Amino acid sequence: MIVTRRRTQWANEDAHEYAKRMRRKPTKAERRFKRILRSALNAPELCSGLGKRKIKYNFQKIFMSSKKRVVCIVDFYVPDLELVFEVDGGYHDRPDIRNYDAKKVSFLATRGIKVVRVRNEDTRYENRHRCLAFVKGELMKRLEQLRERRMATENRKRVKVDRKAEIEAVERYLKEGGRITKCPPKRRLFGFS
């Protein structure tokens, strides 16, 4: 049985029902990729990096904008890593679908979510080891990116301005003969403020 999906249905109010239907009847490539993703997420180096025994993912996850105008359904979403995997067939080579996919990627990027695309052919049995290595590599890259981002925010929080030291530095500067000058006020044109 071939499962066809109309992109126009993604932007309507029945997105939840549509996502349920897609969960109940996944494509063959999505079923194969689900197995690959499960084995990649259970890798010990990834689980220990996040400090968890098991990493969860969502299948056919719905993302909506705050005003519920933009609705998109992604194939696989890993919330711990803010990472989306899209399994794409030949249908995604069409120009109109490429534009839609680009809009979807930009919408998710505004939320800080990275999108990784995997072709249907890569999930086949003969390519599964290469696909598994690719998925593990993408998961580890994303883990490192999130670690770096977390470290940068922690370093920003740790830096506190010491007001007393700042005042002492200004006083020393003034004692050594330095001057503090004010910038001239902005001129008013034609007497209007």
Secondary structure by P-SEA (a helix, b strand, c coil): cbbbbbcccccccaaaaaaaaaaacccaaaaaaaaaaaaaaacaaaaaaacccbbbbbcbbbbbcccccbbbbbccccccccbbbbbcccccccaaaaaaaaaaaaaaaaacbbbbbbccccccccaaaaaaaaaaaaaaaaaaaaaaaaaaaaaaaaccccaaaaaaaaaaaaaabbbbbbccccccccccc
